[in-house]
Amino acid sequence: MTSFYLNSLLPLPPSHPQKLVEPSSSSSSSSLLSISNSNEAALKPIVINGDPPTFVSAPSRRIIAVGDLHGDLRKARDALQIAGVLSSDGKDHWIGEDTVVVQVGDILDRGEDEIAILSLLRLLDEQAKANGGAVFQVNGNHETMNVEGDFRYVDTRAFDECIDFLDYLEDYAQDWDKAFKNWIFESRQWKEDRRNSQTYWDQWNIVKRQKGVIARSVLFRPGGRLACELSRHGVVLRVNNWVFCHGGLLPHHVAYGVERINREVSTWMKSSSDEEDSPEMPFIATRGYDSVVWSRLYSRETSDLNEYQIEQVSKILRDSLEAVGAKAMVVGHTPQLSGVNCEYGCGIWRVDVGMSSGVLDSRPEVLEIRGDKARVIRSNRDRLHELQVADYI
């Protein structure tokens, strides 16, 4: 894969923005985003099937895939800026026009600004839809772990964010949508106020630590505010002929039904655990090393495999793609020391580069998809105005 440099130039999105409006007749399982623009022939509408979204038709759209973010808001913004969809003026404006963004999970854990990132993506999705684009997420293993109550990888400061966020919600009464979308603008001040009031002894304050765990449990337990927010997203998403998931899609997942998997995970997340008939955690999607969010089958370097193993993995990948009606798969989950890359004839793309400061603190990279072709966009060292772009494959 050869590469070249673009100085002071972002990848160009489609040149004419379109306005999307959701018709009131859209059903719960299928949404049609219509386009209004009198200046020229309109793009075909984005059509979303499934609740949560599972199959998306986004004709002629540029697609950006973003890997694991793990609570690092600065790196999340950097990734979206080099993708050409987020303004660099600090105002968090969508500038991607009709681009479609897919974030492949693991927003939670290892960093301090998890809720702020979730808020940012929701805000950008609203702005993108007004311009003919969209922002999608798929849940990863760290999302399902937190809903399950597994807080082993939670940053101490993320517990603080949960405390602050619960206090902040009291000011908005029942207006959840407004409160959630505004958190990206308010969170910085809350964090600064907290830091200014902290003392050396706070790190040993057991009561405060327990308060953080309780706050997180209230927000992320099944039926909690943030668990319900996560339930809006599935664990598998196909956009045009590209399929996105966190760990990897296998033939038995497709045989079980990807829309069924998404629906079961969503139902589990938004159903109160206090109810007697509350659903169990869907094992095929969220538990075990051959589940959708945990699988690492496609993440191993082919240099570590023998010819027979490579042939077997390649066949599993081909069978999975054929079954789901896709030409390529995009996954996160396993940090790639070499950056975003592809294997098996570029049937699988790995986009987790460990960019979070809580993982590898590496430079941001994203995958840009146009039609059947893809290329990697990365910042050149720490200078976001200089981009290194790999040729389309």
Salt bridges, closest charged atoms under 4 A:
GLU22 OE2 - LYS129 NZ 3.96
GLU40 OE2 - HIS16 ND1 3.10
ASP68 OD2 - HIS246 NE2 3.90
ASP78 OD2 - ARG74 NH1 3.60
ASP92 OD2 - ARG77 NH2 2.89
ASP106 OD2 - HIS70 NE2 3.46
ASP106 OD2 - HIS246 NE2 3.01
ASP109 OD2 - HIS142 ND1 2.59
ASP109 OD1 - ARG216 NH2 3.75
GLU112 OE2 - ARG157 NH1 3.31
GLU112 OE1 - LYS191 NZ 3.81
GLU112 OE1 - ARG195 NH2 2.96
ASP113 OD1 - LYS191 NZ 3.04
GLU114 OE2 - ARG216 NH2 2.86
ASP125 OD2 - LYS129 NZ 3.38
GLU126 OE2 - LYS181 NZ 2.46
GLU148 OE2 - ARG287 NH1 2.75
ASP150 OD2 - ARG152 NH2 2.76
ASP155 OD2 - ARG157 NH2 2.99
ASP160 OD2 - ARG194 NH1 3.89
ASP164 OD2 - ARG194 NH2 2.74
ASP177 OD1 - ARG122 NH2 3.24
GLU192 OE2 - ARG188 NE 3.38
GLU229 OE2 - ARG122 NE 2.80
GLU229 OE2 - ARG232 NH1 3.17
GLU264 OE2 - ARG260 NE 3.20
ASP290 OD2 - HIS252 NE2 3.88
GLU301 OE2 - ARG350 NH2 3.54
ASP319 OD2 - LYS315 NZ 2.78
GLU343 OE2 - ARG350 NH2 3.95
ASP361 OD1 - LYS75 NZ 2.76
GLU365 OE2 - ARG363 NE 3.97
GLU365 OE2 - ARG378 NE 3.12
GLU368 OE2 - ARG62 NE 2.50
GLU368 OE2 - ARG370 NH2 3.63
GLU368 OE1 - ARG375 NE 2.46
ASP372 OD2 - LYS327 NZ 3.24
GLU386 OE2 - ARG383 NH2 2.84
